[in-house]
Amino acid sequence: DAVYAAIALGGVAFTAVDDDTAGIGTTAPTAASLTEDGGLVPYLEYSVALHSAPTAKVTVTLATNNSQGAVAPAVVIFLPGDWSVPRTVTAAAVDDLVDDGDAAFAVQHAVASDDPGYAALGLADVVFMAVDDDAPGVDVAIPTVTELGEGSSTTYSVALTLPP
């Protein structure tokens, strides 16, 4: 149409606002008690996730704060191309064969990156309770011999269930 073809349009100015901010978080489990002996709850899993795409590799190093617990893997890595996939972390109580009672342990996270937004971030500990299964006792192993003749003997063994 000739009328519309004659209309001159002015330029339209706009600004793109980047609202992605660096962030990292965990999806902590609701139950946090783990049994030492691999009983009802031998391990729990949780996820570590980034909130936005990093400009460089983001490394999260994981460790427990004491010997009551273990964590795997020891390191999770996020790359700019796979940042949106949460990483699964597994925490477990360590069966230490010591009657030391229930004890808390924390999975600690150290974040490192060449991306300045992620390099400045910390990540809170995830705390678990290691439920102790150890109790002192004595095991006596008696042979299956039911009858001994006069002057004969047999042997049996006695062992502690835990170190003294």
C-alpha positions as a printed NumPy array, in Angstrom:
array([[  0.   ,   0.   ,   0.   ],
       [  1.414,   3.359,  -1.04 ],
       [  0.169,   5.168,   2.094],
       [  1.989,   2.827,   4.45 ],
       [  5.082,   2.741,   2.272],
       [  5.439,   6.512,   2.647],
       [  5.422,   6.435,   6.482],
       [  8.882,   6.773,   7.972],
       [  9.538,   4.909,  11.179],
       [ 11.946,   6.22 ,  13.761],
       [ 14.526,   4.059,  15.484],
       [ 13.57 ,   2.117,  18.583],
       [ 16.053,   2.129,  21.444],
       [ 16.155,  -0.702,  23.94 ],
       [ 18.497,  -2.048,  26.56 ],
       [ 18.945,  -5.716,  27.354],
       [ 19.235,  -6.225,  31.093],
       [ 21.197,  -9.269,  32.205],
       [ 19.39 , -10.495,  35.309],
       [ 21.428, -13.687,  35.706],
       [ 23.486, -13.546,  38.864],
       [ 26.02 , -16.059,  40.039],
       [ 24.672, -18.364,  42.708],
       [ 25.121, -21.862,  44.043],
       [ 22.973, -23.95 ,  46.353],
       [ 22.178, -27.394,  47.681],
       [ 19.015, -29.433,  47.951],
       [ 19.669, -30.813,  51.413],
       [ 17.884, -34.019,  52.421],
       [ 15.016, -33.784,  54.899],
       [ 16.25 , -36.738,  56.984],
       [ 19.805, -36.302,  58.178],
       [ 20.526, -39.37 ,  60.356],
       [ 22.754, -42.068,  58.878],
       [ 23.457, -45.476,  60.408],
       [ 27.049, -46.659,  60.725],
       [ 26.353, -50.283,  59.918],
       [ 24.524, -49.704,  56.653],
       [ 21.176, -50.321,  58.373],
       [ 17.978, -48.408,  57.646],
       [ 19.619, -45.294,  56.21 ],
       [ 23.194, -46.113,  55.165],
       [ 23.626, -43.011,  52.977],
       [ 21.8  , -39.928,  51.764],
       [ 22.108, -37.992,  48.54 ],
       [ 21.725, -34.298,  47.874],
       [ 22.401, -32.035,  44.907],
       [ 24.684, -29.089,  44.278],
       [ 23.453, -26.718,  41.558],
       [ 24.443, -23.426,  39.954],
       [ 21.867, -20.663,  39.478],
       [ 23.29 , -19.265,  36.234],
       [ 25.826, -20.027,  33.525],
       [ 29.412, -19.349,  34.605],
       [ 31.992, -17.8  ,  32.283],
       [ 34.607, -20.341,  33.438],
       [ 34.831, -23.736,  35.134],
       [ 33.412, -23.861,  38.691],
       [ 34.949, -26.464,  41.016],
       [ 33.352, -27.469,  44.311],
       [ 35.627, -29.483,  46.605],
       [ 33.807, -31.55 ,  49.241],
       [ 35.124, -32.913,  52.55 ],
       [ 33.775, -33.884,  55.946],
       [ 34.798, -32.003,  59.075],
       [ 35.574, -35.173,  61.088],
       [ 36.014, -38.937,  60.791],
       [ 32.349, -39.777,  61.567],
       [ 31.275, -39.277,  57.955],
       [ 32.388, -39.717,  54.372],
       [ 31.397, -37.93 ,  51.171],
       [ 31.639, -38.809,  47.474],
       [ 32.661, -37.534,  45.081],
       [ 35.44 , -35.371,  46.514],
       [ 35.049, -32.824,  43.698],
       [ 32.198, -31.732,  41.432],
       [ 32.86 , -29.602,  38.352],
       [ 30.517, -27.345,  36.412],
       [ 31.45 , -26.099,  32.936],
       [ 29.8  , -23.269,  30.988],
       [ 28.176, -25.871,  28.717],
       [ 26.743, -28.144,  31.433],
       [ 26.162, -25.779,  34.342],
       [ 22.392, -26.432,  34.477],
       [ 22.757, -30.12 ,  35.413],
       [ 22.761, -30.545,  39.231],
       [ 25.538, -32.731,  40.637],
       [ 24.657, -35.542,  43.071],
       [ 26.638, -35.871,  46.294],
       [ 26.468, -38.915,  48.605],
       [ 27.116, -38.718,  52.35 ],
       [ 27.52 , -41.784,  54.583],
       [ 28.318, -42.549,  58.208],
       [ 31.638, -44.346,  58.787],
       [ 31.48 , -47.632,  60.712],
       [ 34.413, -46.984,  63.041],
       [ 34.104, -49.973,  65.429],
       [ 34.264, -47.605,  68.399],
       [ 31.494, -47.114,  70.959],
       [ 31.602, -43.331,  70.694],
       [ 27.891, -42.536,  70.591],
       [ 25.981, -40.657,  67.94 ],
       [ 27.965, -37.785,  66.454],
       [ 27.324, -35.017,  63.963],
       [ 29.452, -34.449,  60.899],
       [ 29.276, -31.765,  58.239],
       [ 29.975, -31.909,  54.522],
       [ 31.906, -28.754,  53.723],
       [ 32.039, -27.172,  50.264],
       [ 34.897, -25.02 ,  48.909],
       [ 34.001, -23.15 ,  45.698],
       [ 36.722, -22.087,  43.226],
       [ 36.44 , -20.5  ,  39.778],
       [ 38.054, -18.041,  37.391],
       [ 34.56 , -16.543,  37.004],
       [ 34.679, -13.643,  39.504],
       [ 30.993, -14.029,  40.331],
       [ 31.42 , -17.647,  41.39 ],
       [ 34.907, -17.245,  42.89 ],
       [ 33.455, -14.968,  45.559],
       [ 30.728, -17.398,  46.634],
       [ 30.585, -19.731,  49.59 ],
       [ 28.284, -22.677,  50.117],
       [ 26.807, -23.689,  53.458],
       [ 27.7  , -26.98 ,  55.129],
       [ 25.213, -29.853,  55.03 ],
       [ 25.03 , -31.472,  58.485],
       [ 24.286, -35.139,  59.205],
       [ 24.079, -37.329,  62.314],
       [ 26.076, -40.585,  62.354],
       [ 24.062, -43.038,  64.472],
       [ 26.53 , -45.273,  66.333],
       [ 25.936, -49.014,  66.118],
       [ 28.84 , -50.155,  68.273],
       [ 28.472, -51.607,  71.761],
       [ 31.136, -53.355,  73.81 ],
       [ 30.679, -57.045,  74.402],
       [ 32.272, -60.463,  74.549],
       [ 31.816, -63.24 ,  71.996],
       [ 32.291, -66.774,  73.281],
       [ 32.635, -69.521,  70.674],
       [ 31.754, -72.872,  72.196],
       [ 32.531, -76.036,  70.225],
       [ 29.709, -78.292,  69.131],
       [ 30.995, -81.157,  71.274],
       [ 28.167, -82.126,  73.589],
       [ 29.871, -84.864,  75.544],
       [ 33.399, -85.183,  76.867],
       [ 34.839, -88.35 ,  78.269],
       [ 36.683, -88.427,  81.556],
       [ 40.171, -86.983,  81.206],
       [ 39.452, -85.39 ,  77.788],
       [ 39.337, -81.663,  77.061],
       [ 38.137, -79.179,  74.518],
       [ 38.862, -75.558,  73.726],
       [ 36.733, -72.511,  73.201],
       [ 37.503, -68.927,  72.26 ],
       [ 36.667, -65.626,  73.854],
       [ 36.926, -62.336,  71.912],
       [ 35.998, -58.724,  72.502],
       [ 33.49 , -57.264,  70.034],
       [ 35.278, -53.877,  70.08 ],
       [ 38.81 , -52.76 ,  70.844],
       [ 39.24 , -51.834,  74.528]])
